Amino acid sequence: MSTSGGVTEADFRALARSSPWLWDTISFTASWTGPHAGGPVRAWIERPNRMRVEDLAGKVLKETDADPRPATTMFTSDSSGWSPVPAPGLAPHSAPVASPPPPTEPRRRSDGLVAERLGYLFDHDAPMYQNYHWVAMLDPRELTDGADLDAVELDERDPDGTSMETVRTVDHHGRSAWEAVLRPTRFYDPRCSCCALLNCAEAAEEYLRPDEPRQVGGYATWFLVRLDVGTGICVSTQELDGPHAGAGHEVRIETVDAPVRARPGR
């Protein structure tokens, strides 16, 4: 793997985990080609649950204040830590063990980026527009952390979901971004396999039955990906091979942590 501008693979992976802790409000335009193709949009988001999406002519396509991820899981605790299942010796309907609240913060590096995320059950997604590709674009942890379904120990470190080459610093519409060439591994763990950030065979195998047809001509195996340094958002993906080489998405960030613009009449 080659690097440029002082950024390393570990830096890129940490940034891919960090988006939920790097911004509170955002406005941007986004466009897609390939499997998620559609008209370009402009969006305003305020974490955790406010969002407005418009077409470029100003027509509102979606607006929500709804909680995107209501808490539904009871957590119990034992000496080994928090778990979404009853601790050993605790019946499912027994009173929970008295203990402090479950963790809410990930383990961070000295620079503030995230070294290790809590499990998906602790995540609070940004509001969704159309599909989970949108959510993963705003919180691209799937570009680094994979899932080993054969792991025996619950606290065993998850393997990398991607291998990485050519990490470098680039300019993306006037903002600093880290760019890398990624190849999904067999541990690639997309937020939703039918609308993964990386449209690859590994994701398709997860959601397609053995008798369902695969993409004609196969899938890309290499992807050029950019993360915005200030927010951790995945601002660009591009398939580098396969039948749809060049397909992907593009985000142009306009404002960060500015007040969400009110609609006329409000």
N, C-alpha and C positions, 0 to 999 in steps of 0.2 A: 504494500500500500504506500502511495506517495502522499505527501502533505505539502501545503503551501500557506504562507502567511501566518505560521505559528499555530494553526488550528490542527488538532489531532482527532483520531477516530474516537477516543474517549470523550473529547469535547462535543463532537457531533452527537454521540449517543446521549450524553447528558442533556444537551439542548432539546433533543427529541422527546425527552421525558418531562420537560419543564414548563410547557406552555400554560397550564392552569395557574401557575404561580407567577407569571411574568406580566400579565395584563388583566385589567378589569373591564375596560371598554375598548372597542375597536370598530373602525369603519374601513371598508375595502370594496374593491370590485373583483369579481372572479369570473373565469370562463373555462370551458372544458372542450376537449376534442376526444374522439374515441368512444369508449363504452359509456361514459357519463356525459356525452355531448348534450348541449342545450344552450339556450340563449344566455348571454352574459348578464350578470346581476350586480347590484350594489347592495351591501348589507351593513347594518348597524347592530352591534351586539353589546349588551351589558351583562356580565356574569352576575348571577348564575342563570337567569331565566328570561331576560328581555331580548327580543330580536325583532328586527324589521328587515325584510328583503323586498327589493323593488327591481323592476327591469330598468334599463338605462333611460327610459322615457319617464320614469317616475311612478309607474303603476305598481301598487302594492301587491306583492305576490304572497307574502306571508307575514303575519305579525302576531307575536305571542308574548304573554307574561307568565305563561304556565310553568310550573316547576318541571324541568326536563327529566329529573331522576328522583322521584320521591323515595324516601327511605322506607324499605319494606322488610329489611333483614334484621332479625334479632341476633346480637353477637354475645357469646359467652366467653369467659376467660379462664385460663388455668395458668400454671406456672410457665408454660411454654409460649404464652401469648394469646392474642385474639384469634378467634376462629368463627366462621359462619355456621358451624355445626356444633352440637353439644359437646362439651368437654368430656373426657373419659369419666365414666361413673355418674354422669349427670343425665337423668332421663329427659327426653325431649320436652316434657311439660313441667319439669321441676322449676322451682324458682331460680332465677339466674344467680350466679355467684356474685357477691358484693365485691365490686372492684371499681377502679377509675374508668372513665369513658374510654372507648376504643381510640386508637391513634388517628390523628387527622392530618399530620404532616409527614411527608416523605423524608428519607435520609438525604441530606444535601452535601455537596462538596464545599470546599472553602470559598469558592467563587459564587456560591448561591445556587448553582444549577443542581438538578436532582441526580443523585447517584443511584438511588433505588426507590421505585414507586411502591406504594401500598397496592394491594390487590385491586382488581377491577371493581369489587364490591364496595370499595371506599371512594371510587371515582365520582365526580360530579360533572357530567358532560355539559358542554355548551348546547344551546337549543339546536334541534335538528331541522334541516331544510331538505326535503325530498328523500334523502337516504343517509346512511351512516358514513358515506364517503365525506360528507360535509363535516361531520363530527371528527373524523380522523384527520382531516385537513387542518382543523383547528387545534387538535391535540394528537400529534403524530407519534405517540409512543410505540405504535406497531412497527415503526421503521427501525427500532433497535431491539426491544425485548421480545423474545419468542416464548413459546410454551412447550414444555416437554410433558406430554400426557402420560408418558411411561415412568415419570419420576416417582420414586417411592416415598421419599421424605417430603413433607409439606413445606419445609423451610429450605429445600434444595434450590440453589440458584437456577433461575430459568436460563436456558441457552439463548444465544443471540438469534434473533429472527431474520437477520440479514448479515451478509458479509459485505465488506466495504473497501472501496478503492478510491484513490485520487481525491482526497479531502482538501478543499481550498476555500479561501475567502473571496467572495465576488460581490459586485454591486447588483442589486435587484431593484430597479425603478427608484434609485436614489437612496436605498437602504442597504446596510451591510447584511450579507447572507452567507451561510456556510453551505457549500455545494459538495456533494459526494456521488460517486457511482456505486449503486447498491445492487446486490444480487440476493433475492429471497432464498433462505435456507429451508430445509424441511420443517423447521420449527416456526416459520413465519406465522404470526398470530394476529391477523387483521381484526379490527373492531367488529366488522361484519364481512364475512368472506365473500358475499355476493357483490360487495361494492368496496373492495379493498383499495387502499392508496396505490398499491402495486398490483396491476391486473396480471396475475401470474398463474401458472399451473398449480402451484402450491395452494393458493387460495381457492381455485376452482375445484380441486379435489376434496376440499372440505365441505362444500355445499352441494355439489352435483352427485347424483346417484351414479353407480357404475354404468347403468344403461342410458344415461342422459348424454347427449352430444356435447363435445367440447368445442371451444372456439375454432372455427375453420382456420387452418394454417398454423395452429398452435398459439403459444403465448410468448411474450417477451421474457427474457431471462436477465437482462441488465436494464437499469433505470438510472437516469440522471435526476437527482433530487436536490432541492434547495430548502433550507430552513432560515427564516428571518431571525437574525441574532437577537433582536430586541424583544420578540414575542414568542419565539419557538414555533410559530405557525409554519406549516409546510406550504410555501408560497409557489412551488413549482415541482411538477413531476413530468418526465418525458421518457417514453419507451425508446430504448436504444436499438432494439432488434425485434424480430417477430413480424407478424403480418400488419401490425399497426404502428410501425416505427414512427416516432414523432408525436404520437398521441399522449395526452396527459391533461394537466390543468395549470392555470396561471392565476395568481393572486397579486393584486397591486394594493398594498396597504396605504390608506390615506391619512388616518389619524389613529393615535393610540392614547388611551386614557383621557380622552376629551369627552365632554357631556354628550350623551346620545341625543341626536337632533329630534326635536318634537315634530310630529306631523302637523300640517296646517290645521288651524281650528282647535288645537289642544292647548 
